[in-house]
Structures are given as structure tokens and as C-alpha cells.
Amino acid sequence: MRVIRSAIIHCAYTKASMDIGAMEIRRWHIDDRGWSDIGYHYVIRRDGELENGRPVAHVGAHCKGHNRDSIGICLVGGMNDDGAPEFNFTADQFATLRHLKHSLDQQYHGIEWHGHREYSDKACPCFDVGQWFQ
């Protein structure tokens, strides 16, 4: 079993009008990037539905240098109509994220929560994760 030390939140970098989920992201990661599976462990759709991605028992492909001991969570959205980063997530998505956080905190005691932008030069997930959880 993997040792999980952190959860890293991402955005799909899609427009608010795009209703996609794990199936579409999986296809992008496999067909466009040549990966073996979706890189994230969980995807939260715009309506708040939580979808499973790559099994948590398997190392993800979501944050270079930090995949081995982390869980990747992707919120659908994060881009405006002009292609720029935008905080456009729904209340339903954040309700699901809170529920998932509670569940993972119980399962993996001491898990740390981060945004992808803490490890890259990207805006992803378009908000400060640490501030949001406070």
C-alpha cells in the first residue's frame, strides 16, 4: 500500500460551460499524452458529482516530483471564455471537495493539502488552497 502524505488540488482548465468528467479527462491523458490512465485519482464535476479516476493504490500522474505520495484531485473548470485562468467553480463542487477532504483526512491522518500552483508556474487550481480551507 502507498504511503499518502498529501492531496494536491488541480483544475481541468476548462470553461464553465464544459460539462466533462473523468471519462473525457482520461481520454485526453491517454490519447493526447500517451499515458496509461487518467493522471488524477478523483474528478469533481461542475454539478458536484465525484468521479473516480486512477485507483488511489496506484501512483498518479498529476504533479511532477510529487506523485509517489500524493492523491490528485481535479475540479472541472478554471478557465474563462478567453482562455485565461478563472475562479469559476460551483458551490456544489466545493461542497463535494469539503466532503472528500473530511473523508481523506480520516483515512490518511496528517495528510497535507496543496494546490498544484504551489509546485509549478501554473495558476492551477485558480485559488489558494490553504486559504480556502481556513
C-alpha positions in Angstrom: 0.0 0.0 0.0 1.2 3.5 -0.8 2.0 6.0 1.9 -0.1 9.1 1.3 1.3 12.4 2.7 -0.6 15.0 0.6 -3.6 15.7 -1.6 -3.0 18.1 -4.5 -5.9 20.0 -6.0 -5.9 20.8 -9.7 -8.3 22.3 -12.2 -9.2 20.8 -15.6 -8.6 24.2 -17.1 -11.9 24.1 -18.9 -14.6 26.7 -19.5 -17.5 26.9 -17.1 -19.8 25.8 -19.9 -17.9 22.5 -20.4 -19.7 19.6 -18.7 -16.9 17.0 -18.6 -15.7 14.4 -16.2 -13.2 11.6 -15.6 -14.1 9.8 -18.9 -13.1 12.8 -21.0 -10.0 13.7 -19.0 -9.0 10.0 -19.1 -9.3 10.1 -22.9 -7.2 13.3 -23.1 -4.5 11.8 -20.9 -4.4 8.5 -22.8 -4.9 9.7 -26.4 -3.2 13.1 -26.3 -0.4 12.5 -23.8 0.1 8.7 -24.2 -0.3 8.0 -20.5 -1.6 4.6 -19.3 -4.6 6.2 -17.5 -6.0 9.4 -16.2 -3.5 11.2 -14.1 -5.9 12.2 -11.2 -7.4 10.0 -8.6 -10.6 12.0 -8.3 -12.6 14.4 -10.6 -15.3 16.7 -9.3 -17.7 17.7 -12.0 -19.4 21.1 -12.2 -22.6 19.6 -10.6 -20.5 18.4 -7.7 -20.5 14.7 -8.7 -17.4 12.9 -7.5 -15.9 10.6 -10.1 -13.1 8.1 -9.5 -10.1 8.4 -11.7 -6.9 6.3 -11.3 -7.1 4.0 -8.3 -5.7 5.6 -5.2 -3.5 2.5 -4.8 -1.7 3.5 -8.0 0.8 6.4 -8.2 -0.8 9.3 -10.0 0.5 11.5 -12.9 -0.7 14.9 -11.8 2.2 16.8 -10.2 5.8 16.2 -11.3 8.1 15.2 -8.5 5.1 14.7 -6.0 3.1 11.8 -7.4 4.5 9.0 -5.4 3.0 10.0 -2.0 0.0 12.2 -3.1 -3.6 12.0 -4.3 -4.6 14.1 -7.2 -8.0 15.8 -7.2 -9.2 17.7 -10.2 -12.0 20.3 -10.2 -13.6 20.8 -13.7 -13.4 24.4 -14.7 -10.8 27.1 -14.1 -10.7 28.9 -17.5 -12.7 31.8 -18.8 -14.1 32.2 -22.3 -11.0 34.0 -23.4 -8.7 31.1 -22.3 -7.3 32.8 -19.2 -7.3 31.3 -15.7 -10.6 32.0 -13.8 -12.0 31.0 -10.4 -15.3 29.7 -11.8 -16.0 26.7 -9.7 -19.5 25.9 -8.3 -20.8 25.7 -4.7 -21.6 22.1 -5.4 -18.0 21.4 -6.3 -16.8 22.9 -3.1 -19.3 21.0 -1.1 -18.0 17.8 -2.6 -14.4 18.9 -2.1 -15.2 19.6 1.6 -16.7 16.1 2.0 -13.8 14.5 0.2 -11.3 16.4 2.4 -13.1 15.1 5.5 -13.0 11.6 4.2 -9.4 11.6 3.2 -8.4 13.4 6.5 -10.0 10.5 8.4 -8.3 7.8 6.2 -4.9 9.4 5.9 -4.1 11.0 9.3 -1.9 14.1 8.9 -2.4 14.5 5.2 -1.4 17.9 3.9 -3.5 19.8 1.3 -1.9 21.8 -1.5 -2.8 23.5 -4.8 -0.9 22.5 -7.9 0.3 26.1 -8.3 2.5 25.5 -5.2 4.6 23.2 -7.3 4.5 24.8 -10.7 4.3 28.1 -12.5 0.7 27.5 -13.4 -2.4 29.2 -11.9 -3.9 25.8 -11.2 -6.3 25.5 -9.5 -7.0 29.2 -9.7 -7.3 29.7 -5.9 -5.2 29.5 -2.8 -6.0 26.0 -1.3 -4.5 26.8 2.1 -6.6 30.0 2.4 -9.7 28.2 1.2 -9.5 25.5 3.8 -9.2 28.1 6.6 
